[in-house]
Amino acid sequence: MIPLCVGYDERESAAYHVFCQSVMSNATVPVSFHPLALNMLEGLYKETHTDGSNAFIYSRFLVPYLMGFQGWAIFCDGDMVCLDDIKKLWELRDEAYAAMVVKHNYQTQHKRKYIGTSMETVNVSYPRKNWSSVILWNCAHEANHVLTPAFVSVSVGRQLHRFEHLDEMEIGELPKAWNWLCQEEGTNHGASLVHYTLGVPGIKHYKDDSQAFAWHNYREQVNHIQT
């Protein structure tokens, strides 16, 4: 069974359910979904950072700890749709690495994100931006054992999102198709996982953005009731 940890923010809860539906629609093996909702981490971790644009910006780094520092797990932001079998991503695991990511290298074309919502904020470019939005975690890797709730709570964004706890050779590279930034990079019909990094198409400002049709399709599946 594939453990899949998904970022959850109650302000865009629809995004979480749409993403999970897209995974289920294309998966050929069992998947266990683990929402990273802050209320479910009470007693383990208290979010004290004030610089996050969503509620799971730091909890993603708790995945190895939550897995008991054993085996592997996938982390994905909730603002995505999976258009391929998640098994194919799972099969890319390589024991040589502590974490595997799509190594984006870009400057955003958009100064703001979540436009028109209570989450609206500036969209800053920084080194390794969006590397941490899809992570294939080798939870058992010794280098990840530092990622305890205490460590995450006192670490700043730069340290965590740039994976500064790892040596360069411990960060493996995933194919770009597994974290396609459609609002920055345009439509890619061959993408395996589409990431609406500025805001999901359920937000009015982004309802007709690149590859919005895929998100709307899975949203309809979430809402479907057989009559």
N, C-alpha and C positions, 0 to 999 in steps of 0.2 A: 504494500500500500504506500502511495506517495504522500508524505506529509507536506501540505501546502499552507503556509502562513500568509494571510492576506491583510493588508492594512485596512483598518476600519475607522471611519470618522462619522459620527452620528449626523453631522451636518450634510453629508452626502451619502447616506446609507444606501440609496439606490445603486450607487456605483459598485459597492461590495457585492450585492446580489446579482447584478448584471454580469460582473466578472465571473462569479462562481457558476452561473448558468452557462456562460460561454465555455468554461473548462469542462463542465459535465457533458455538454453537447458534443464535444469532440474527443473526450478521453476514451481509451480502450482498456484501461486498467483502473482499479479502485483508487480513489483519492480521498484523503481525509483533510477537511477544511478547518483551519484554525484562525478565527478572526482575532486580530490584534486590537482589541477594544480595551481602552484604559480601565473601564470599570471591572473588567475581568482580571486585571492585574493587581487589584487592591490587595495589600499585604505583601506583595512581592516588589512592586515598583511604583513610585510616585513621580509623575512627570512635573519637573520643576523648571524645565527650559521654557523660555518665553519667546524664542526666535523661530518657532515652527509654523509653517503654513498649513499643516494638517496635524491631526492628533497622533499619528503613528510615525512621525518623522524620526523619533529616536527608539521607539520600542522594537523596530525591526532588528536592532543590534542585540536584542535579548533572545533571538531565536536559538542560537546554540545553547544558551543557558536553559531555556524552556524545554529543550530536547534532552536535557540531562547530559550535554556534551557527548552525545552518542549519535552515530549514524549521520545521515544527510537530511536536509530539508530545503524546500524552495520558499523564498519570500518574494511576494509581488505586491506592488502598490495596488490599491483597489480601483484606480481609474484606468482600467485596461479592459480589453477583450482578447481572449485566446481563440485564435482561428485554426489551430492545429492541435494535434494530440500532445498533451502535456507530458506524455511518456517519452516523447522525443527529446524534450529538454532534460528530463530526468536521466536519460541514457548518456548525457554528456558529462556526467560526474567523472572526475579525475582525481585520484587520491594524492596526486602531486601538489594539489592546491588546497588552501584553507577556505577560499571563496572564489567563485567564478561569476563574472559579470560581463555585460556588454560595455566595452570601453569607449564610450562616447567622447568626442573631442569637438565641441562646438560652442559658439556664442549664440545665445538666444536672439531671435528676431523680434521678440515681444517683451515690452517693458513691464507688463502687468499680467496677472493670471487670476482665475476665478472671477472674471469681470461680471459685475452686476449682482454679486452675492455678498453675504456677510463675511465670506472668506477672502474677498478681494485683497490682493497684496502686490507688492513689487515682485518682479521676476528677475532675480539677480543671476548673472553668469559667474561661474567659479570653476576652478579645476576639478575635473572628474564629476561634473554635474550629471546627475541621473545614473551614475554607476550603481548606486545603492537601491534603485527602484526595482530591479530584478536581481536577486542574489541566489545562487546555488551554493548553499552553506555546507561546508564539511564540518559539521558540528563537533566531531571528535578530534579535529586537528588541534594539536597542543597550542598553537598560536591563538586560537579562539577562546581558550580557557580564561583569558583576562576579561572577557565580556560578561561580567556579572552585573546585577542591578546597581550595585554601588559604583562600579566603574562607569557605567553608562550615564548614571545620574550626574556625575561630576565632569564628564567629558563634553567638550564643545563640538559644534557641528563639523568644523574643519577636521578634527581628529577622527571622527566616526565616518562621515560620508566620503572621506578620502582614503579610508581604510589604513590610517597611519599606524594601527597596531600590527600591521602585516608588513613583511618585506615584499618588495616588488615581485620577486619570483614566486611568492605564495598566492598571488592574485591571477587566476586563470581567465582566459578570454572566451566569451560566448559569441556565437554568430549574431550579427546585428539584427537579424530577423526576429530574435527573441526579445527585443525591446525597441520596437520601431516607433520613433517619436513623430507620429503622423502630422501633428500641427507645426512641427519645425521642419520635417523632411519631406512632407508631401505623401500622397497616396502610394502605397506599395502593396499590390494585390498578392505578392508572394510572402508577405510578412506573416510570421507565426503568432506573434503577440503584438497587438497595437496599443500604444500608450498615449492617452489623451492628457499630456502633461500640463496643459494650460487650464483644462477644465473639461469635464465629460460633456457629451452632447445633450445630456439632460438639462444642462444649464442653457438658458435661452440664447446667450451670446455665442455659444458654440454648437448650436443645434444643426448647423449645416456645414460644419468644418470637414476637413479631409477625413475620409473614412468614417464619418458619422453614421452612415447607413448601417455599419456593422453593429455599433452600439445600440441603435434603435431596434435592430432586429432581435437582439438578445433581450432587450427590455420588454418587447412584446411577448417573448417566450416566458419571461418571469411573470407577466400579468395574465397569461393564458389560463383559462379554466374551461375544461371540456363540458359542453352542454349537450 
